Amino acid sequence: MATQVAPAPAASPVQSQSSGLRMWLTTVDHKKIGILYLVTTLLFFLVGGLMALIIRLQLASDNGKVVSPENYDRLFTMHGTTMIFLFVVPVMAAFGNYFVPLQIGARDMAFPKLNAMSYWLFLFGGLGMYSSFVFGGAPDAGWTSYPPLSEISAGHGIDFWIVGLHVVGLSSLIGAINFICTIHNMRAPGMRLSRMPLFTWTIDVYSVMILAAGPVLAGALTMLLLDRNYGTHFFIPSQGGNALLWQHLFWFYSHPVVYVMALPGFGMISEIIATFSRKPLFGYKALVYSTVAIAFLGFLVWGHHMFAVGFPEPLNIWFMLTSVAIAVPTGVKIFNWIGTMWMGRIRFEPPMLFAVGFIGLFLIGGLSGILLALFPIDQQVTDSYFVVAHFHYVLGTVPVFAVMGGLHYWFPKMSGRMLNRSLGIWSFWVMFVGFNMTFFPMHAMGLSGMPRRIATYVTHPGWVTLNEISTLGSFLLGAGVLMVAWNCLSSLRTGRVAGNNPWNANSLEWYTTSPPPDYNFDSLPPIRSERPLYDLRQAARAEAGGGPTG
Amino acid sequence: MIRRSRRSWTLLAALLGSALAYLSTAVPALASTSQLVDPESTNAEAINQIYRAALGVTITIFVLVGGWLLYSAIRFRERPENADEEPPQTHGSTRLEIGWTVVPILILIALCGYTFWKLPSVEDVPANHINIHVEAQQFSWTVTYPNGKSNPGAKITLVAPVNTPVELHLNSKDVIHDWWVPALGQKVDAIPGQTNHIWFKATRTGIYRGQCDEFCGIGHADMLIYVKVVTPEAYRTFVNGLKS
């Protein structure tokens, strides 16, 4: 077995957590805020998932009558909005909050009170949006809210949506500034940028992207709010406005957001693959550069969401070329991950299963993305279920596999206890099969002409069977999510005590106790590479005069 | 340690089992992804050719990369006999990394090149086409034929002659809609304040189904399109018989 590195002298292995309500309401500790973010976002995930299951029930047969078209429109609007703005983007802030200061050897975030503020803004923004179900009729124009439809939508659902997004957006802007200040100013001695763990790197890039894109969405939302309530007509063509202006602004924000969601997921996967292959990352620098390249290219491709609006051909060609270009750095990532596994001694603990599953499924989403970037194909299948399949293979894999992998990986650090291993493995396989059953048939639905966002469909050869498979799969996926939830809840009490470093990982968060005490570290090891704990074990081994065993 | 080896076999069995279960459910799905809806128009056929070429390339990549991933996962899993031994600590290989940056670039250039080559047969409207105007509104289509007449409220949205290029000019009265008849090629949005154009040249008579493809409100699912492709003589008779 590996040489046991002397633990940092700190509190007892499982720290007794005071769980007073007052403590949670007033905390400015980055770890407690991280937990608040995590619990809140996972609850939003369950709500968003529940809405997806109702959608799937409605579509399980032709002429579905589970919900009315009005409610169906609200459901898919809030499913998309919830998953993107209230789950996947902020869940990265949850892990970022908890682990960025730990990974760089800092005591806390740069601005702890601002950090608390961004959490509470997020919570109230999200709840405010949901309160529309009670007060004003929920938003019903899709998570993209294209005008003029969103202009003429009755009731105040869209207004709640706009104001809620403004508040959530402010929260993520504040969070981004905090992350950037923390990462660039508070690294421990020796923790150069070139030695930072990949997850921290991706959170850095995530924050820069939010800062660059967020204000554009805020501007567009404000224009829509003014149009709806105060007589302006930015997006109303009959009064001199332009309906496509919204799409340009919206996608200028929302395409980079795809990478805002995906990149930290890539960061988690990079950490997990290296840890369980027991090797350093293959091509650390290439992984960092490709992250930056994806972020940069991500700002040049928004028009590929608009290939059907009647662009002049040169514009279509430009957006096709920039979009396929993203495949190159993405490919580099996948190859470097497999390169990391190559010749390793891979331990298939649950986090590693999720990571390998993620790579395989993300590959499918990436490749269907190439098909969609070739605009004649996109003009055939955009806004059909083919696109729904594509973006769930890209963005659904991030929460279901990367985030779940990260959760299984870091749960011992956050709680001090291990998750149940066999339940973890079972939940992976249930989710893996469920995910593919849900989303793979959607490719075929789209190719055979099924548009997205339709509340019902008339009988059409093949559609019923495909939709039945998909609905069945979605419930399996839901069952897998519940298994993970059960695993987390029950392991909090009964899980095996984890110790500082149950996976023999090499970044600094594993140096301190699980969970870490206030202010994280009493002392830090010397940081001379991107794997300080590996160096420490090597040094201990050399001192003991041991042979080259792991 | 023996426990660990048994675990990896269980893992393999689970992997194979779920792959089989998955494939059996995916057969109907897989069978119909090999091409687009049977193309019945020359532009749709060109799109279908691009799709099949790109699909061939991407499936090949999927099999190679996915196979490499699966092989690495199984081949390099920890076994009882090597669990204590540290694997080689390689940090990367510039030559390999340049390789797997350049090769994808070449593949993508080839794919884009093929798309460019096919582009004229997707985009360019043949000469001597007939022009038909389509106005969308929540939740119906109004088609105006070249003689200025239309047929509002009919079950058949559009009647078109076979083997004749038809260019549609679309706009919208209220919100954004989208005209999509899969067998007749690409879609285009109908947007208030601007006119968009698509064309088709149907190769067979028959009725082709489509529907609005841009979410346009509660009636979105009911905004169907039926295009009836008839002989040129039947088309002329139909258009001349229109009242309004």
Interface residues (C-beta under 8 A of the other chain):
Chain A: M1 P69 E70 D73 D140 A141 G142 Y146 P148 L149 I152 P237 S238 N242 A243 L244 S277 R278 K279 P280 L281 F282 G283 Y284 K285 A286 A308 V309 G310 E313 I317 M320 L321 V324 A325 A327 V328 G331 V332 I334 F335 N336 I338 G339 M341 W342 M343 G344 R345 I346 R347 F348 V356 I359 G360 L363 I364 L367 S368 I370 L371 L374 F375 P376 I377 Q379 Q380 V381 T382 D383 S384 I425 W429 F432 V433 N436 M437 F440 P441 H443 A444 L447 S448 G449 P451 R452 R453 I454 A455 T456 Y457 V458 H460 G462 T465 L466 I469 G473 P548 T549 G550
Chain B: R7 S8 L11 A14 S18 A21 Y22 T25 A26 P28 A29 L30 A31 S32 T33 Q35 L36 V37 A44 A46 I47 I50 Y51 A54 L55 T58 I59 I61 F62 V65 G66 W68 L69 L70 S72 A73 F76 R77 E78 N82 A83 D84 E85 E86 P87 P88 Q89 T90 H91 G92 S93 L96 E97 W100 T101 P104 I105 L108 L111 C112 T115 F116 K118 L119 V122 E123 D174 V175 I176 D178 W180 P182 G185 Q186 K187 V188 D189 I191 P192 G193 Q194 N196 H197 R209 G210 Q211 C212 D213 E214 F215 C216 G217 I218 G219 H220 A221 L224
